[in-house]
Amino acid sequence: KKDIPAVNFIIHEIHCRRNIEICPYCSDSIPKSEMKNHIESEHVQVTCKCRMKMENSLLKDHEASSCPLRPVLCQFCDIQLAFNKLQEHELYCGARTEPCGRCGRNVLLRELKEHPRLCG
């Protein structure tokens, strides 16, 4: 799967046929001696804490960006909670009020960023 000078092609092809395999799962070129380890470390099925099954090589990305149990911070109180609980928490948390330092009115936390533009 790489460009080879024509003069070296036959020797290279013989070397590859003897020493390299194509992974049946990801189509990467893997040394034959490492294929078993590659499949066990990259393609073995694992279960995330959210109970979703996937290949081990996909777990880190799943946990960082799409797992419903990945940790996230509330934009209002900076408490860390699971992503699937965030919306419900922020509805409640954003409905709390704090007094405005300029006008003294109690302002919803979710409206605090916009309030200075509207503040008398």
ZADO-1210 file (C-alpha; in nm, 4 decimals, padded with zeros to 6 digits):
<atoms>
<atom x="00.0000" y="00.0000" z="00.0000" code="LYS" pos="1"/>
<atom x="00.2964" y="00.2315" z="-00.0519" code="LYS" pos="2"/>
<atom x="00.4853" y="00.3540" z="-00.3556" code="ASP" pos="3"/>
<atom x="00.7937" y="00.1412" z="-00.4207" code="ILE" pos="4"/>
<atom x="01.0700" y="00.2074" z="-00.6750" code="PRO" pos="5"/>
<atom x="01.0213" y="-00.0265" z="-00.9707" code="ALA" pos="6"/>
<atom x="01.3694" y="-00.1769" z="-00.9309" code="VAL" pos="7"/>
<atom x="01.2870" y="-00.2860" z="-00.5736" code="ASN" pos="8"/>
<atom x="00.9308" y="-00.3991" z="-00.6359" code="PHE" pos="9"/>
<atom x="00.9829" y="-00.7755" z="-00.6663" code="ILE" pos="10"/>
<atom x="01.2027" y="-00.7967" z="-00.3554" code="ILE" pos="11"/>
<atom x="00.9618" y="-00.5740" z="-00.1642" code="HIS" pos="12"/>
<atom x="00.6607" y="-00.7785" z="-00.2697" code="GLU" pos="13"/>
<atom x="00.8277" y="-01.1025" z="-00.1578" code="ILE" pos="14"/>
<atom x="00.9152" y="-00.9444" z="00.1770" code="HIS" pos="15"/>
<atom x="00.5593" y="-00.8184" z="00.2271" code="CYS" pos="16"/>
<atom x="00.3969" y="-01.1496" z="00.1364" code="ARG" pos="17"/>
<atom x="00.6161" y="-01.3268" z="00.3916" code="ARG" pos="18"/>
<atom x="00.6000" y="-01.0749" z="00.6749" code="ASN" pos="19"/>
<atom x="00.2906" y="-00.8559" z="00.6446" code="ILE" pos="20"/>
<atom x="-00.0808" y="-00.9303" z="00.6774" code="GLU" pos="21"/>
<atom x="-00.3814" y="-00.7100" z="00.6144" code="ILE" pos="22"/>
<atom x="-00.5998" y="-00.6838" z="00.9228" code="CYS" pos="23"/>
<atom x="-00.9451" y="-00.8227" z="00.8363" code="PRO" pos="24"/>
<atom x="-01.1108" y="-00.5613" z="01.0609" code="TYR" pos="25"/>
<atom x="-00.9353" y="-00.2326" z="00.9803" code="CYS" pos="26"/>
<atom x="-00.7373" y="-00.3171" z="00.6630" code="SER" pos="27"/>
<atom x="-00.4110" y="-00.1880" z="00.8144" code="ASP" pos="28"/>
<atom x="-00.0860" y="-00.3563" z="00.7163" code="SER" pos="29"/>
<atom x="00.0398" y="-00.5398" z="01.0252" code="ILE" pos="30"/>
<atom x="00.3502" y="-00.7558" z="01.0691" code="PRO" pos="31"/>
<atom x="00.2390" y="-01.1195" z="01.0872" code="LYS" pos="32"/>
<atom x="00.4148" y="-01.1604" z="01.4217" code="SER" pos="33"/>
<atom x="00.2029" y="-00.8786" z="01.5702" code="GLU" pos="34"/>
<atom x="-00.1354" y="-00.9623" z="01.4175" code="MET" pos="35"/>
<atom x="-00.2697" y="-01.1581" z="01.7154" code="LYS" pos="36"/>
<atom x="-00.1687" y="-00.8796" z="01.9553" code="ASN" pos="37"/>
<atom x="-00.3126" y="-00.6150" z="01.7197" code="HIS" pos="38"/>
<atom x="-00.6516" y="-00.7882" z="01.7046" code="ILE" pos="39"/>
<atom x="-00.6600" y="-00.8459" z="02.0821" code="GLU" pos="40"/>
<atom x="-00.5659" y="-00.4884" z="02.1686" code="SER" pos="41"/>
<atom x="-00.7518" y="-00.2956" z="01.8966" code="GLU" pos="42"/>
<atom x="-01.0471" y="-00.5054" z="01.7880" code="HIS" pos="43"/>
<atom x="-01.1522" y="-00.6972" z="02.0977" code="VAL" pos="44"/>
<atom x="-01.5042" y="-00.6073" z="02.2094" code="GLN" pos="45"/>
<atom x="-01.5252" y="-00.4123" z="02.5347" code="VAL" pos="46"/>
<atom x="-01.8200" y="-00.2755" z="02.7277" code="THR" pos="47"/>
<atom x="-01.8320" y="00.0897" z="02.8261" code="CYS" pos="48"/>
<atom x="-01.9695" y="00.1928" z="03.1659" code="LYS" pos="49"/>
<atom x="-02.2867" y="00.2932" z="02.9750" code="CYS" pos="50"/>
<atom x="-02.3189" y="-00.0750" z="02.8718" code="ARG" pos="51"/>
<atom x="-02.2549" y="-00.0086" z="02.5027" code="MET" pos="52"/>
<atom x="-02.0281" y="-00.2647" z="02.3336" code="LYS" pos="53"/>
<atom x="-01.7592" y="-00.1570" z="02.0892" code="MET" pos="54"/>
<atom x="-01.4066" y="-00.2271" z="01.9737" code="GLU" pos="55"/>
<atom x="-01.1396" y="-00.1320" z="02.2248" code="ASN" pos="56"/>
<atom x="-00.9851" y="00.1122" z="01.9779" code="SER" pos="57"/>
<atom x="-01.3104" y="00.3152" z="01.9729" code="LEU" pos="58"/>
<atom x="-01.3633" y="00.3308" z="02.3487" code="LEU" pos="59"/>
<atom x="-01.1531" y="00.6409" z="02.4225" code="LYS" pos="60"/>
<atom x="-01.3311" y="00.8531" z="02.1587" code="ASP" pos="61"/>
<atom x="-01.6700" y="00.7224" z="02.2750" code="HIS" pos="62"/>
<atom x="-01.5962" y="00.8098" z="02.6378" code="GLU" pos="63"/>
<atom x="-01.4776" y="01.1576" z="02.5409" code="ALA" pos="64"/>
<atom x="-01.7506" y="01.2624" z="02.2992" code="SER" pos="65"/>
<atom x="-02.0587" y="01.0420" z="02.2815" code="SER" pos="66"/>
<atom x="-02.0981" y="00.8394" z="02.6014" code="CYS" pos="67"/>
<atom x="-02.4130" y="00.9461" z="02.7861" code="PRO" pos="68"/>
<atom x="-02.2237" y="00.8952" z="03.1140" code="LEU" pos="69"/>
<atom x="-01.9221" y="01.1104" z="03.0224" code="ARG" pos="70"/>
<atom x="-01.8465" y="01.3760" z="03.2845" code="PRO" pos="71"/>
<atom x="-01.9434" y="01.7357" z="03.2017" code="VAL" pos="72"/>
<atom x="-01.9596" y="02.0591" z="03.4003" code="LEU" pos="73"/>
<atom x="-02.2758" y="02.2559" z="03.4717" code="CYS" pos="74"/>
<atom x="-02.2397" y="02.6010" z="03.3155" code="GLN" pos="75"/>
<atom x="-02.3977" y="02.7633" z="03.6217" code="PHE" pos="76"/>
<atom x="-02.2373" y="02.5946" z="03.9228" code="CYS" pos="77"/>
<atom x="-01.9368" y="02.4033" z="03.7771" code="ASP" pos="78"/>
<atom x="-02.0487" y="02.0779" z="03.9397" code="ILE" pos="79"/>
<atom x="-01.9368" y="01.7733" z="03.7417" code="GLN" pos="80"/>
<atom x="-02.2142" y="01.5319" z="03.6462" code="LEU" pos="81"/>
<atom x="-02.2997" y="01.2753" z="03.3789" code="ALA" pos="82"/>
<atom x="-02.3939" y="01.4173" z="03.0379" code="PHE" pos="83"/>
<atom x="-02.7333" y="01.2458" z="03.0426" code="ASN" pos="84"/>
<atom x="-02.8193" y="01.4345" z="03.3658" code="LYS" pos="85"/>
<atom x="-02.6930" y="01.7744" z="03.2471" code="LEU" pos="86"/>
<atom x="-03.0074" y="01.9113" z="03.0810" code="GLN" pos="87"/>
<atom x="-03.2339" y="01.8363" z="03.3774" code="GLU" pos="88"/>
<atom x="-02.9760" y="01.9766" z="03.6210" code="HIS" pos="89"/>
<atom x="-02.9209" y="02.2976" z="03.4218" code="GLU" pos="90"/>
<atom x="-03.2962" y="02.3601" z="03.3964" code="LEU" pos="91"/>
<atom x="-03.3116" y="02.3548" z="03.7750" code="TYR" pos="92"/>
<atom x="-02.9745" y="02.5211" z="03.8387" code="CYS" pos="93"/>
<atom x="-03.0285" y="02.8005" z="03.5837" code="GLY" pos="94"/>
<atom x="-03.3596" y="02.8884" z="03.7516" code="ALA" pos="95"/>
<atom x="-03.1798" y="02.9984" z="04.0687" code="ARG" pos="96"/>
<atom x="-03.1334" y="03.3725" z="04.1103" code="THR" pos="97"/>
<atom x="-02.8530" y="03.6055" z="04.2117" code="GLU" pos="98"/>
<atom x="-02.8773" y="03.9788" z="04.2729" code="PRO" pos="99"/>
<atom x="-02.7349" y="04.2000" z="03.9974" code="CYS" pos="100"/>
<atom x="-02.4410" y="04.4044" z="04.1233" code="GLY" pos="101"/>
<atom x="-02.5549" y="04.7094" z="03.9250" code="ARG" pos="102"/>
<atom x="-02.9327" y="04.7259" z="03.9567" code="CYS" pos="103"/>
<atom x="-02.9938" y="04.5000" z="04.2580" code="GLY" pos="104"/>
<atom x="-03.2641" y="04.2955" z="04.0803" code="ARG" pos="105"/>
<atom x="-03.2705" y="03.9198" z="04.1300" code="ASN" pos="106"/>
<atom x="-03.1734" y="03.7661" z="03.7962" code="VAL" pos="107"/>
<atom x="-03.2021" y="03.4040" z="03.6844" code="LEU" pos="108"/>
<atom x="-02.8588" y="03.2460" z="03.6479" code="LEU" pos="109"/>
<atom x="-02.9429" y="03.1405" z="03.2920" code="ARG" pos="110"/>
<atom x="-03.0129" y="03.5095" z="03.2080" code="GLU" pos="111"/>
<atom x="-02.7116" y="03.6516" z="03.3950" code="LEU" pos="112"/>
<atom x="-02.4901" y="03.6734" z="03.0842" code="LYS" pos="113"/>
<atom x="-02.7531" y="03.8709" z="02.8893" code="GLU" pos="114"/>
<atom x="-02.8632" y="04.0863" z="03.1832" code="HIS" pos="115"/>
<atom x="-02.5872" y="04.3526" z="03.1657" code="PRO" pos="116"/>
<atom x="-02.7179" y="04.4582" z="02.8209" code="ARG" pos="117"/>
<atom x="-03.0676" y="04.5021" z="02.9632" code="LEU" pos="118"/>
<atom x="-02.9678" y="04.6352" z="03.3044" code="CYS" pos="119"/>
<atom x="-03.0846" y="04.9911" z="03.3686" code="GLY" pos="120"/>
</atoms>
